[in-house]
């Protein structure tokens, strides 16, 4: 069990006239889980909706991360680079990051301890939060999916055996993510969801495991969300009656 030394740098509640802080989502999470992998929303347009976020590339070719107004893609090969103009996403969520709270953790915390600590900072279980962790990590394990090539596309959960995992020890970088409430499941992804980008901007992926060592945690409180749905025949005829919550959980943790 970890006994973290935690320094509170700043904690401030938004005033009544705080600027509106929306979350913008392109696509529907349960659709992505079920095989809606065709990119429909331009990533260049997504940058006008937020400077912070995460998502999936066209044809599920790895993982996306948005930080400081730039978009990065980590592919199945492990290659990580800034997204080229003209690319599209089947599912991504972004917001303009506004700092509401800042904390610092200065001793190792594994994933369970870190999420427990974050829960203590975010007592509103039905609130929406964008969360940025920056600093040193004792250990990180990330993953990326390979691109799909032809119809019919498999479900994402059925592709778990095709994931490529990457491990990083004594590394530095950014975790970009969210904690979203249960009522947003299927439309978005409830609970914690983080992607990684190294300081050198050449490594990343979806977080499967983490041990934070010395990190600054910055939190942005969100107050609404908008979902842009695709205008495609595949989306129009997709079966959303099927509950994909278990698939979402499996994909998030990287295993059945």
Secondary structure, DSSP 8 states (H G I E B T S, - for coil): -----EEEEEE----TT----EEEEES-HHHHHTT-----EEHHHHTTT-SEEEEEEGGG-SEEEEETTEEEEE-TTS-EEE--TT-EEEEEEEE-----EEEEE-S-EEHHHHHHHHHHH---TT-EEEEEEEEEEEEEEEEE-----SSS---SGGGGGG-EEEEEEEEEEEEEEEEE-GGGBTTB--EEEEEEEETTSS-EEEEEEEEEEEEEEEEEEE-EEEEE---SHHHHT--TTS--HHHHHHHHHT--
